[in-house]
């Protein structure tokens, strides 16, 4: 690559980065919210035991409730990762059984 190609490549790189933000599509000003999801009451369904007080922290790029966003998949994934249980199969993926609190 000669000097002209190198200069053009750098120009295009910085131009695209400036134009599109260079943050993987996410704007730097968008806050990442953190929600704490806590089980309200113990429950045993489909052989899955959910105990009162179990909680997980779920990050979200939106301010909406993570239980209602994308079918609550982030919450299901978090309970699977932390406790190894499928909260959806336990029938506890709703506001009746889970308390949602914004903590960050």
matplotlib code that plots the C-alpha trace (Angstrom):
import matplotlib.pyplot as plt

x = [0.0, 1.5, 1.0, -2.1, -3.9, -2.9, -4.2, -7.5, -7.9, -7.3, -9.7, -12.4, -11.9, -12.2, -15.1, -17.1, -16.3, -17.4, -20.5, -21.7, -20.4, -17.9, -19.7, -21.1, -24.4, -25.1, -24.9, -22.6, -25.4, -27.7, -27.7, -27.6, -30.2, -29.8, -32.8, -32.9, -35.5, -36.5, -38.8, -41.8, -43.0, -41.7, -43.2, -42.8, -44.0, -42.9, -40.2, -38.6, -38.3, -38.2, -37.5, -38.6, -35.7, -33.8, -32.7, -30.8, -29.5, -30.4, -28.9, -31.1, -30.6, -34.2, -36.1, -38.9, -39.5, -37.2, -40.1, -42.1, -39.2, -38.5, -40.7, -38.6, -35.7, -33.0, -34.6, -34.9, -31.2, -30.2, -32.0, -30.5, -27.0, -27.1, -29.3, -29.5, -33.3, -35.8, -38.0, -40.3, -40.9, -41.5, -44.4, -43.0, -42.1, -44.7, -45.2, -47.3, -44.2, -41.4, -40.6, -38.8, -36.7, -34.5, -31.2, -29.0]
y = [0.0, 3.4, 6.6, 7.6, 4.4, 4.6, 8.1, 7.2, 4.2, 6.4, 9.0, 6.5, 4.9, 8.1, 9.4, 6.2, 6.2, 9.9, 9.3, 6.1, 6.7, 3.8, 2.2, -0.9, 0.9, 1.9, 5.6, 6.6, 8.7, 5.7, 4.6, 0.9, 0.3, -2.4, -4.2, -6.5, -9.3, -11.0, -13.9, -12.9, -16.3, -19.9, -22.2, -25.8, -26.5, -29.1, -30.3, -26.9, -25.2, -21.4, -19.9, -16.6, -14.1, -15.6, -12.6, -11.8, -8.6, -7.9, -5.2, -3.5, -0.8, 0.3, 1.7, -0.8, -3.8, -6.7, -9.2, -7.7, -7.0, -9.8, -12.2, -11.9, -13.9, -11.8, -12.8, -16.5, -16.5, -14.8, -17.3, -20.2, -18.7, -18.0, -20.8, -23.3, -23.2, -22.5, -19.8, -19.9, -23.7, -23.2, -20.9, -18.0, -15.6, -12.9, -9.9, -12.1, -14.1, -11.6, -8.2, -5.8, -3.0, -0.6, -0.3, 1.5]
z = [0.0, -0.9, 0.9, -1.1, -0.3, 3.3, 3.6, 1.9, 4.2, 7.3, 6.0, 5.4, 8.8, 10.7, 8.5, 9.1, 12.8, 13.1, 11.0, 12.7, 16.2, 16.3, 19.3, 17.7, 16.8, 20.4, 21.1, 23.9, 25.5, 25.8, 29.4, 30.4, 33.0, 35.7, 37.1, 40.1, 39.7, 43.0, 43.7, 45.9, 47.0, 47.0, 44.3, 43.2, 39.7, 37.1, 39.5, 39.7, 43.1, 43.2, 46.6, 48.0, 47.9, 44.9, 42.8, 39.7, 38.2, 34.5, 32.4, 29.8, 27.2, 27.5, 30.5, 30.1, 32.4, 31.4, 32.1, 29.3, 26.9, 24.4, 26.3, 29.4, 27.8, 29.6, 33.0, 31.9, 30.9, 34.2, 36.4, 34.3, 34.6, 38.3, 39.7, 36.9, 36.8, 34.0, 35.6, 32.6, 32.9, 36.6, 35.6, 37.6, 34.8, 35.7, 37.9, 40.2, 41.3, 40.5, 41.8, 39.4, 40.9, 38.9, 40.7, 38.2]

ax = plt.figure().add_subplot(projection="3d")
ax.plot(x, y, z, "-o")
ax.set_aspect("equal")
plt.show()
